Amino acid sequence: MAKCLSRFFNNGIIHNTLLKYTKKPATKIASSINRGWGAFKDSSIYSGLNGATTTVFDGVTQWKENGTIDWKKAGKRAAITIATTMVLVGAGTYFAPKFVIHSCACDDPAITKISQKANGAEDSVADKGKADFYVTPSGDAVPSTGYRYMSKDAPYIDQLSKTKVIPVNSNGTYFSFNKFDSPAPGKLQVPHDASIRGSFDTLQIIDDIRIPNGNWGKANYLEPLTKDFPEYGPGGATQAITKLQIKLERINKLP
């Protein structure tokens, strides 16, 4: 089912239409459907086993007490047990909050690479009282703080300072997991001063974070660390991309 949904939602027209009218990327909608289907399957299996156990237990109890078994009564109780368990287990599985941990070894090489880079650098992303990483339902570890670096001359800076909201961007908004306390356009490999830093909690975009393709999205390989534009600097900064709206927590002008 997951592969079918992936092919369906990766259709360009469908993806853009959903993004326009729901303000959510197709990947997030597909993830919700997959999570719902998984919750249904898990709760069905658990409820079926629970119902069968209840029937056997009732049968044994009735046999010991009365020397006979009222299968109708036992079946009715089992049906109630199955129905109740499916609702409770299914809801719990679907709506359970995302896990938050302080470290994780993950299978995604790109995510692991940027996580290690962000966590091991002197400009670590961790804030006091906040977890270092979030873990998605699929098991990917994502640093809990993201940073969007912008030019002080960008025409939208005044408006952004008031709203602190980076709008939905169908082309993707680039950000980093590295916290630079002074402008670092060379490490970010951007053609501007990168003197404005917007900080945000990545939990709000956790379902739509991906590693961008190289050459500003034009290459057929991933670029977790900046390297494709040496004319702007040495690179080496972490980078990721999202199409979702980002609500900034802080905006700082770097010295």
N, C-alpha and C positions, 0 to 999 in steps of 0.2 A: 504493500500500500504506500509506503514511504517513497519508493521510486516512482510510482505513478503520480503521486502528488507533486514530486519534484519536477517531473517533466511537464505537468500541467501548469504549475505556477511559474516555471521558468520561461514560459511563453512571454515574449516582450509586450504584446498588447494587453494580455491578462494582467501581467505584473504592473504595468503603468496605470491601468484602469483601477485596480485595487488600491494602489498607492494614492491615486487622486481622490477617490471617494471615501476611503476608510482611513487615510493618513497612516496606514500601516503597510510595511513592505510585505510582499507575497510570502517571503520566507517566514515571517512571523505568523501569518495566518496558517500556512502549511504546518508550522510547528505546533500550533494550537490544536489543529485537527489530528495530527499524529499523536499528541499527548492525550487527547480525548479518546482516540481509538485504543491507545495503550491502556488507559484507565479502564475502559470498558472490558477489554480482554482480561486484564488482571483481576478485576472485580468479579467477572463471570466465573473464572476458574476458581477463585477463592470461595465465592458464594456457593458454587456447585458442590465443592468438597465439604463445605460447612453444612449444606443442606443434607447431603448424603450421610454425614456423621450424625446429624440430628435424628434422621430417620432410623438409623441403626440403633442409636442409643434409646430412643423412644420404644422401638420394637422390643429390645431386650428388657427394658424396664416393665413394659406391659406384660410380657411373657412371664417374668418372674412374679408379678403381682397377681395377674388374673389367669395365667395359663393360656392366654390367647392374645392376638395382636389386632388392633383396630387400625388397619392400613390407611383408611380414609382420614382418621384423626392424625396419624403420624405424617401423612402426606401433606395435610393442610398446614401443620406446624412447620414442616420443612419448607413449604412454599413461602410462608411468611418470613421465615429466617433468610431464605435466599433473596427475596425482594428487598428486605431491610438491609441486609449486608451489602448487596450490590450498590444501593444508593449511597450508603455511608462510606464504603471502601472506595467506590468510584469517585465520589466527591473529594474525599481526602487525597486520593492519588492525583487528581487533576489540579486541585487548588492548593496543594501543598506548596509552601514558599520555597524559593530557590535556596540551595545550600550556600552558606557563607563560611569560608574557611580561610586559614592564614597561609596555607601552602598546599601545592598539589603537583603530582607528576602526571602529565597528560600525554595522550597519544598524538595530538596534533603538533607536528614539528614546528610549524610557523608560530602558533600560539605559544608553544613552549619557549621558542627562541626569544620572542619579544618579552615574555614574562621574565625569563632569566636576565635579559638585558636590563629591563626596567627595575627589577628587584636588586640586581647586583651593582648597579651604578651608584655613584655618590649622590646623584640627584634622584633618590628613590621616591616612588610615588606615594608611599604610605603616609597617612595622616594619623595623628594620635587619636586613639579611641575608635579607629576604623580598621576593618579587616584589610589585609593587603590585596586579597583576591576574592572575586566571586567565582562560583562554579556553575556553569549552565547545566540544564537537565541532561545534555548530551555528554557532559564530562569535561568540557573545555574550561581551563582556568583563565580568567581575565582580570588584569589589574583593576582595582576598584576606583582609581582616579584617572581621568583622562585630561589632556591639555590641548587646547586649540590655540595655535600661535598665529597672530595676525599683524598686519602692518598698522602703524599709528596713523598712516595716511589713507587707510581704507575708508571709502565713503559711507560705510554702514556703521562705523565705530560709535558715533554719537547715539544713534538709535539703539545699538546693542547695549550700550552702557545703561540705558533706561530700562529696556525689556529683559536683558540677560537671556534672551532666547535666540538660538540659531535655528532658523526654520528648516522644515523638511526640504531635502535636496535630492532630487531624483538622480543627479549625477554623482552624489556622494560627498560627504564632508570629511576631509582628512583631519586627523588628530594624532597626537603622540601620547605615549605613556611615560615619557621622560619629563621631569620638572626642571626646567632651566630657570635660574634666578637672574640671568643676564641674557640679552639677545643672543641667539645661536643659529642664525640663518644658515651658516655653513654646515652645521650638523644636521639640520632639518632639510638642507638642500632646497631652499625656497628663494624665489627672486624678489624678496622684500626684506624689511628690517626685522621682522618677527619680534617686535618689541612689546606687543600686547599679548598677555597670556590669560586665556579663559580656562578656569578649572571647573570640572564637573564630575558628578558621580556616574560611573559607567553602568550602574544597575538599570537606569532608565532606558538604555539602548542595548541591554544585554542580549536581546534576541536578534539584533541586526548589526553585529560587529564582525567585520571580516578583514582579512589582509588584502590590500590592493594589489592589482597586477602592476608590474614594473612599467616604466616610461609613462607615468601618469595614467595608468589604466589601459595603455595600448598594447603592451607586451603580453605574451602567452605564459608568463611565469610570475610567481608571487614575489613581492619585495617587502618583507617584514622590517628590514632595516634600510634606511635611505642609502642609495649608492649609484643610482642611474644618472645623476646630473652633477658630475664632479666639477663642472664649471662654476657651480654655486658654493662649493665647499667640500670638505672631506666626507661628509655624511656620517652614518653610523647611528642615527637616532631611530627609535622605534616609530612605526607608523601603522595606522589602521584607518578604516573608513566606515561610515554609516550613512544611511539615507534618512534616518529618523531625525525628528526635532531634538535639539539638545538644550536643556535648561542649565545655564551656568550658575555655579555657586559663587564664584568670585571672578573679578576682572582686575588684573594688575598691569600697570605700566612698568616694564622692566628698565632698570637704570642702564 
